[in-house]
Amino acid sequence: MLRVERHSDRGTARHTFRVEDDVLIHIAELRLGDGQDFVPFMTSECRRV
């Protein structure tokens, strides 16, 4: 698993990448302002064709 965070004046975006059964899964989450919890807003699954 790889986790990357990007910080700005508006909050923090967190991207998590992992591979399960040859599928790349990317989850993007946001934490706005002084919030304590990240809220997921996008999940992507990439498969080979």
Long-range contacts (C-beta under 8 A, 24 or more apart in sequence): 11-35, 12-38, 14-38, 22-47, 22-48, 23-47
